[in-house]
């Protein structure tokens, strides 16, 4: 096994109702990679992320996690999903949403008030902690989800369209956050706007209309 590998997809295909979304995907993400994924709408980008996160079992092939060069059952992953995957009617506040990133799911149980404070401050949520997520604007909700993704200082950060709904001022703040994260984390990001992000990435991947993954280094 490659000692630096952290996630490997082996001959992964995904089909829904006989429609092939991903076909024979085979690549490895190394520890410390910044992977930028782009492609047309409906091309399979979010499906690929869900497979990487093991939220979706592929129709064939497998996903293997590694820790120190050895296969591992799980990784510490922080995940920012697309906004339309969040039920804003759920009665939870901004603060509770951010803290949920320290309590369960990919990250395991972990409590760190300093991480919470730092994550809230860099995403500009200090004055919104008691507000229900259903009362947030699209940009405020996106910032909340970003804070939840980074709050537990995970090994891998997975971001699905993090620039959606945010204003230009916070867009530049996200770039600064990503610059910091790429120094110590493995980052996997899907975005339509690759103007800045592609320059940060050491790997750029495209999911095309035929759902074939192409790697550009």
C-alpha positions as CSV (number, residue, x, y, z in Angstrom):
1,X,0.0,0.0,0.0
2,X,1.1,3.6,-0.7
3,X,2.0,5.1,2.7
4,X,0.6,8.5,1.8
5,X,-2.8,7.3,0.5
6,X,-5.8,8.4,2.6
7,X,-8.8,7.5,0.3
8,X,-8.8,5.1,-2.7
9,X,-11.6,4.5,-5.1
10,X,-11.3,1.1,-6.9
11,X,-13.3,0.5,-10.1
12,X,-16.3,2.4,-8.7
13,X,-19.5,2.6,-10.7
14,X,-22.9,4.0,-9.6
15,X,-26.2,3.5,-11.4
16,X,-29.7,4.8,-10.7
17,X,-32.6,3.1,-12.4
18,X,-30.3,1.7,-15.1
19,X,-28.8,5.2,-15.7
20,X,-25.0,5.1,-15.2
21,X,-23.9,8.2,-13.2
22,X,-20.3,7.1,-12.5
23,X,-18.4,4.5,-14.5
24,X,-15.2,2.7,-13.5
25,X,-13.8,5.4,-11.3
26,X,-10.3,4.5,-10.1
27,X,-8.1,7.0,-8.3
28,X,-6.3,7.7,-5.0
29,X,-6.3,10.8,-2.8
30,X,-3.2,11.3,-0.9
31,X,-2.8,12.8,2.6
32,X,-2.4,16.6,2.1
33,X,-4.0,16.7,-1.4
34,X,-6.2,19.6,-2.3
35,X,-8.6,18.1,-4.9
36,X,-10.8,20.4,-6.9
37,X,-13.7,18.8,-8.7
38,X,-15.8,20.4,-11.4
39,X,-18.1,19.4,-14.3
40,X,-21.6,20.1,-15.7
41,X,-24.8,20.0,-13.6
42,X,-26.0,16.4,-13.3
43,X,-22.5,15.1,-14.2
44,X,-22.1,13.1,-11.0
45,X,-20.0,15.5,-8.8
46,X,-22.2,15.2,-5.7
47,X,-22.7,11.5,-6.2
48,X,-18.9,11.1,-6.3
49,X,-18.6,13.0,-3.0
50,X,-21.3,10.8,-1.4
51,X,-19.4,7.7,-2.5
52,X,-16.2,9.1,-1.1
53,X,-18.0,9.8,2.2
54,X,-19.5,6.3,2.2
55,X,-22.9,7.8,2.4
56,X,-23.7,6.0,-0.9
57,X,-22.7,2.5,-1.6
58,X,-21.4,2.1,-5.2
59,X,-23.1,-0.3,-7.6
60,X,-19.7,-1.9,-8.1
61,X,-16.2,-1.3,-6.8
62,X,-15.2,-0.1,-3.4
63,X,-13.9,2.8,-1.4
64,X,-11.0,2.2,1.0
65,X,-9.8,4.6,3.7
66,X,-6.2,4.5,5.0
67,X,-4.5,5.6,8.1
68,X,-0.7,5.5,8.2
69,X,-0.7,3.3,5.0
70,X,-3.0,0.7,6.5
71,X,-6.7,0.3,5.7
72,X,-9.0,2.0,8.2
73,X,-12.7,1.7,9.0
74,X,-13.2,5.5,9.2
75,X,-11.6,8.9,8.9
76,X,-12.2,12.1,10.7
77,X,-14.1,14.0,8.0
78,X,-15.8,17.4,8.1
79,X,-18.5,17.7,5.4
80,X,-20.3,20.7,4.0
81,X,-23.3,19.5,1.9
82,X,-25.2,21.5,-0.6
83,X,-27.8,23.8,1.0
84,X,-30.7,22.0,-0.6
85,X,-29.8,18.9,1.4
86,X,-30.5,20.7,4.7
87,X,-34.0,20.7,6.3
88,X,-34.2,24.3,7.5
89,X,-37.5,23.5,9.3
90,X,-35.7,21.4,11.8
91,X,-35.8,23.3,15.2
92,X,-32.1,23.9,15.8
93,X,-30.0,27.0,16.3
94,X,-26.8,28.1,14.6
95,X,-24.8,27.3,17.7
96,X,-26.3,23.9,18.0
97,X,-25.7,23.2,14.3
98,X,-22.0,24.1,14.6
99,X,-21.6,22.0,17.8
100,X,-23.2,19.0,16.1
101,X,-20.0,18.7,14.1
102,X,-18.2,17.8,17.4
103,X,-20.7,15.3,18.6
104,X,-21.4,12.6,16.1
105,X,-21.3,11.5,12.5
106,X,-18.0,11.3,10.6
107,X,-16.0,13.1,13.4
108,X,-16.7,10.9,16.4
109,X,-17.2,12.3,19.9
110,X,-15.1,15.3,20.5
111,X,-15.5,18.5,22.5
112,X,-13.3,21.5,22.2
113,X,-14.7,24.9,23.1
114,X,-11.7,26.6,21.6
115,X,-12.3,25.0,18.2
116,X,-16.0,26.1,18.5
117,X,-15.1,29.7,19.2
118,X,-12.5,29.8,16.4
119,X,-14.8,28.3,13.9
120,X,-17.6,30.7,14.8
121,X,-15.4,33.7,14.6
122,X,-13.8,33.0,11.3
123,X,-17.2,32.3,9.7
124,X,-18.7,35.5,11.2
125,X,-21.4,33.7,13.2
126,X,-20.8,35.2,16.7
127,X,-24.0,37.3,16.7
128,X,-26.1,34.5,15.1
129,X,-25.6,31.6,17.5
130,X,-29.1,31.7,19.0
131,X,-30.9,32.2,15.7
132,X,-32.9,29.2,14.3
133,X,-31.4,28.0,11.0
134,X,-34.8,28.5,9.4
135,X,-34.4,32.2,9.9
136,X,-31.1,32.4,8.1
137,X,-30.4,33.8,4.7
138,X,-28.7,31.4,2.2
139,X,-25.3,32.9,2.8
140,X,-25.7,32.7,6.6
141,X,-26.7,29.0,6.4
142,X,-23.7,28.3,4.2
143,X,-21.4,29.9,6.7
144,X,-23.0,27.8,9.5
145,X,-22.4,24.6,7.5
146,X,-18.8,25.6,6.9
147,X,-18.3,26.2,10.6
148,X,-19.8,22.8,11.4
149,X,-17.5,21.1,8.8
150,X,-14.3,22.5,10.3
151,X,-15.2,22.7,14.0
152,X,-13.6,19.4,15.1
153,X,-10.3,20.0,13.2
154,X,-10.9,16.9,11.0
155,X,-8.2,15.2,8.9
156,X,-10.3,15.6,5.7
157,X,-12.5,18.5,4.7
158,X,-15.2,17.8,2.0
159,X,-17.0,20.8,0.6
160,X,-19.8,20.7,-1.9
161,X,-20.3,24.1,-3.5
162,X,-19.1,26.2,-0.5
163,X,-19.3,29.5,-2.5
164,X,-23.1,29.1,-3.1
165,X,-25.2,32.0,-1.8
166,X,-22.4,33.8,-0.1
167,X,-21.6,37.4,-0.8
168,X,-18.3,38.6,-2.4
169,X,-16.8,39.6,1.0
170,X,-17.3,36.2,2.5
171,X,-16.3,34.5,-0.7
172,X,-12.8,36.0,-0.2
173,X,-12.9,34.9,3.4
174,X,-13.6,31.4,2.3
175,X,-10.5,31.5,0.1
176,X,-8.4,32.6,3.1
177,X,-9.9,29.7,5.2
178,X,-9.1,27.3,2.4
179,X,-5.5,28.6,2.2
180,X,-5.1,27.9,5.9
181,X,-6.7,24.4,5.7
182,X,-4.6,23.3,2.8
183,X,-1.5,23.7,4.9
184,X,-2.4,20.8,7.2
185,X,-5.5,19.1,5.9
186,X,-6.7,17.0,2.9
187,X,-9.3,19.1,1.1
188,X,-11.8,17.9,-1.4
189,X,-14.0,20.6,-3.0
190,X,-16.7,20.7,-5.6
191,X,-17.3,24.1,-7.1
192,X,-18.6,25.7,-10.3
193,X,-16.3,28.7,-9.8
194,X,-12.8,27.4,-10.2
195,X,-11.2,30.8,-10.9
196,X,-9.3,30.9,-7.6
197,X,-9.8,27.4,-6.3
198,X,-8.1,25.6,-9.2
199,X,-5.0,27.6,-8.5
200,X,-5.0,26.4,-4.9
201,X,-5.5,22.7,-5.8
202,X,-2.6,20.3,-6.6
203,X,-5.2,18.1,-8.3
204,X,-8.0,19.2,-10.6
205,X,-10.6,16.5,-11.5
206,X,-13.4,16.8,-14.0
207,X,-16.6,14.7,-14.1
208,X,-17.8,15.1,-17.7
209,X,-21.1,14.5,-19.4
210,X,-20.3,10.8,-19.8
211,X,-19.5,10.6,-16.0
212,X,-15.9,9.6,-16.7
213,X,-13.4,11.1,-14.2
214,X,-10.4,12.8,-15.8
215,X,-7.4,13.9,-13.8
216,X,-5.3,16.9,-14.5
217,X,-2.1,17.5,-12.5
